Amino acid sequence: MSEASILYEKRGAVAIITLNRPDKLNAFNTKMHEALRLTLDMIGRESDIRCLLLTGSGRGFCAGQDLGDRAVSGDQRVDLGETVGRDYNPLIKRLHNSDIPTVCAVNGVAAGAGANIALACDIVIASKKAKFVEVFANIGLLPDSGGTYHLPRHIGLARALGMSLLGEPVTAETAKDWGLIWETAEPDALMDKALAIAGALAAKPPLGLRQIRKAIRESFDHNLDEQTEIERQSMRELGFTDDYAEAVSAFLEKRTPKFKGT
């Protein structure tokens, strides 16, 4: 019996998903997509989960699509748009629009869709041995899985075009310097650092985090007047929450707050 392609673990309020096809550098096939969807569905039903941590097993984070799963030869053709629409686009949107913060611990190479899945998460921390590679141009394709959306927003037009057109590996340190990711870590300290970040997020008021993520992500579509009005409305809503009242009370009473997400 083959080992599960998706591993799930729960530590307190943190859900940990591990991509687990290490012999294929955790490249996706159809069954792996199905397993990940089911795992995310299960997490969505657990009301006590406050943060999602995504990582990979073995020496790579994710090599993107397993080309052997949709190989072409001779006159055969595969509708790549169908694969993207059925599997990758829903996954990217799910991570991007998640109700809880998402952290990605990139433990090794993140290539193609694998790189863009990582970039769909809120906070990315990478091993100093990790690399990000937009390999699509090398096989006659373009960066899917949100690549053409997230890359220019993270690192600007010039670097987004350079990564996408040249397909050259970008080291973790360069990715950090460019603003592509949040932080780097020594390989043996990566998961401890990622878990500490996830744990810190899980301990914060969830409604406030949700509004922060939404407002920042949508700010590119608004002018200053529109965005400041969104801030005003959000502050009004959050100011009436039980969590804000608890935070103020805990501060005044010099104790640790207990947030309920209400």
C-alpha positions in Angstrom: 0.0 0.0 0.0 1.5 3.4 -1.0 2.0 6.1 1.5 -0.4 9.0 1.7 0.5 11.9 -0.6 -0.9 14.4 1.9 0.0 14.2 5.6 -2.1 16.1 8.3 -1.2 16.9 11.8 -2.8 19.2 14.4 -0.8 21.0 17.0 -3.0 23.0 19.3 -4.8 25.6 17.0 -2.4 25.0 14.1 -3.2 22.6 11.3 -0.1 21.3 9.5 -0.3 19.9 6.0 2.7 18.2 4.5 3.0 17.4 0.8 4.3 13.9 0.7 5.6 12.6 -2.6 9.3 13.0 -1.8 10.5 10.7 -4.6 8.8 13.2 -7.0 9.9 16.3 -5.1 6.2 16.5 -4.0 5.0 17.2 -7.6 1.2 17.1 -7.9 -0.8 14.4 -9.6 -4.6 14.1 -9.7 -4.8 11.9 -6.6 -2.6 14.4 -4.6 -4.9 17.2 -5.5 -7.9 15.2 -4.4 -6.3 14.3 -1.1 -5.4 18.0 -0.5 -8.9 19.1 -1.2 -10.3 16.6 1.3 -7.8 17.7 3.9 -8.6 21.4 3.5 -12.3 20.5 3.7 -11.7 18.7 7.0 -9.7 21.7 8.4 -12.6 24.0 7.3 -15.0 22.0 9.6 -12.7 22.3 12.6 -13.7 25.6 14.3 -10.7 25.5 16.7 -8.1 25.7 14.0 -6.7 29.3 13.8 -3.7 28.9 11.4 -2.7 26.6 8.5 1.0 25.6 8.0 1.9 24.1 4.7 5.3 22.4 4.0 6.8 19.5 2.1 8.6 16.2 2.9 12.1 15.3 1.8 14.5 17.6 0.0 12.0 19.6 -1.9 8.9 21.6 -1.2 7.0 21.1 -4.5 8.2 20.7 -8.1 4.8 21.7 -9.4 2.9 19.5 -11.8 4.0 15.8 -12.2 4.4 15.9 -16.0 4.2 12.1 -16.0 0.6 12.5 -14.9 -0.4 14.4 -18.1 2.3 13.3 -20.5 1.9 14.0 -24.2 3.5 12.2 -27.2 3.1 12.3 -31.0 -0.2 13.7 -31.9 -1.7 13.4 -28.4 -2.6 16.6 -26.6 -3.8 17.3 -23.1 -6.1 20.3 -22.2 -3.9 22.0 -19.6 -6.5 24.6 -19.1 -8.8 21.9 -17.7 -6.2 20.8 -15.2 -5.5 24.4 -14.1 -9.2 25.2 -13.8 -10.1 22.0 -11.9 -7.1 21.7 -9.6 -4.7 24.6 -9.3 -7.0 27.7 -9.6 -9.4 26.5 -6.8 -6.4 25.7 -4.6 -4.7 29.1 -5.1 -8.0 30.9 -4.4 -8.7 28.8 -1.4 -5.3 29.7 0.1 -5.6 33.3 -0.9 -9.1 33.7 0.5 -8.7 31.5 3.5 -10.6 32.5 6.7 -7.4 31.7 8.7 -3.8 32.9 8.2 -1.6 30.6 6.1 2.1 30.0 6.6 4.3 28.2 4.1 7.6 26.5 5.2 9.5 26.0 2.0 12.0 23.3 2.9 13.6 22.9 -0.6 13.1 23.7 -4.2 9.8 25.3 -5.1 9.3 25.1 -8.8 6.6 26.0 -11.2 3.2 25.7 -9.6 5.0 24.7 -6.4 6.5 28.1 -6.1 3.2 29.8 -6.8 1.3 27.7 -4.3 3.8 28.9 -1.7 3.4 32.6 -2.7 -0.4 32.3 -2.3 0.2 31.9 1.4 0.3 34.9 3.8 3.7 34.3 5.2 6.5 32.3 3.5 9.6 31.2 5.4 12.2 29.3 3.4 15.2 27.1 4.2 18.4 28.8 3.2 18.9 25.9 0.9 15.6 26.5 -0.9 15.2 27.9 -4.4 12.2 29.4 -6.2 12.0 28.7 -10.0 9.4 29.8 -12.5 10.2 27.0 -15.0 7.2 27.5 -17.3 8.9 29.4 -20.1 11.3 26.5 -20.5 8.5 24.2 -21.6 6.5 26.8 -23.6 4.0 27.7 -20.9 3.3 30.7 -18.6 3.3 30.9 -14.8 -0.1 29.6 -13.7 -1.4 29.0 -10.2 -1.5 32.7 -9.6 2.0 33.3 -10.7 1.3 36.2 -13.0 -0.8 37.7 -10.2 1.4 37.3 -7.2 4.9 37.8 -8.7 4.5 41.4 -9.9 2.7 42.3 -6.6 5.5 40.8 -4.5 8.6 41.9 -6.4 7.6 44.4 -9.1 7.4 44.1 -12.9 11.1 43.9 -13.8 11.8 41.1 -11.4 8.6 39.3 -12.2 9.4 39.3 -15.9 13.0 38.3 -15.2 11.9 35.3 -13.1 9.2 34.3 -15.6 11.1 34.7 -18.9 14.5 33.4 -17.8 13.4 30.6 -15.6 16.5 30.9 -13.5 16.5 29.7 -9.8 16.2 32.4 -7.2 17.8 31.6 -3.9 16.0 31.9 -0.6 18.2 34.8 0.5 17.6 36.7 -2.8 13.9 36.0 -2.5 13.9 37.6 1.0 15.9 40.6 -0.2 13.4 41.1 -3.1 10.4 40.9 -0.8 9.2 37.6 -2.4 9.1 35.9 1.0 9.1 37.0 4.7 12.1 35.2 6.2 14.7 32.5 5.8 16.0 29.9 8.3 18.7 27.3 8.6 17.4 24.0 7.3 17.3 22.3 10.7 15.5 25.3 12.3 12.9 25.9 9.6 10.0 24.0 11.1 10.6 25.3 14.6 10.6 28.9 13.2 7.5 28.3 11.0 5.6 26.7 13.9 6.5 29.6 16.2 5.1 32.0 13.6 2.0 29.9 13.1 1.5 29.6 16.8 1.8 33.4 17.3 -0.8 33.9 14.6 -3.1 31.3 16.1 -3.0 33.1 19.4 -4.1 36.5 18.0 -7.7 37.7 17.5 -8.9 35.8 14.4 -11.5 38.4 13.2 -8.9 41.1 13.2 -6.4 39.0 11.3 -9.1 38.1 8.7 -9.8 41.8 8.2 -6.1 42.7 7.9 -5.5 40.1 5.3 -8.6 41.0 3.3 -7.9 44.8 3.4 -4.3 44.5 2.4 -4.9 42.0 -0.4 -7.7 44.0 -1.9 -5.9 47.4 -1.5 -4.4 47.2 -5.0 -7.9 47.6 -6.5 -8.8 50.7 -4.5 -7.7 54.4 -4.5 -6.8 56.1 -1.2 -10.4 57.4 -0.5 -11.8 53.9 -1.0 -9.2 52.2 1.1 -9.5 54.5 4.0 -13.2 54.1 4.0 -12.7 50.3 4.2 -10.4 50.9 7.1 -13.0 53.0 8.9 -15.8 50.5 8.4 -13.6 47.6 9.5 -12.5 49.5 12.6 -16.1 50.1 13.5 -17.0 46.4 13.1 -13.9 45.2 15.0 -14.4 47.7 17.8 -17.7 46.0 18.7 -16.2 42.5 18.9 -15.8 40.5 22.1 -12.2 39.9 21.2 -11.4 43.6 21.2 -13.0 44.1 24.6 -11.1 41.1 25.8 -7.8 42.5 24.5 -8.4 45.8 26.3 -9.4 44.1 29.5 -6.4 41.8 29.4 -4.1 44.7 28.8 -5.5 46.7 31.7 -5.5 43.7 34.0 -2.0 42.6 32.9 -3.0 39.1 31.9 -2.9 37.0 28.8 -6.1 37.5 26.7 -8.3 34.6 25.6 -9.8 35.2 22.2 -12.9 33.4 21.0 -13.3 34.8 17.5 -16.5 36.7 18.3 
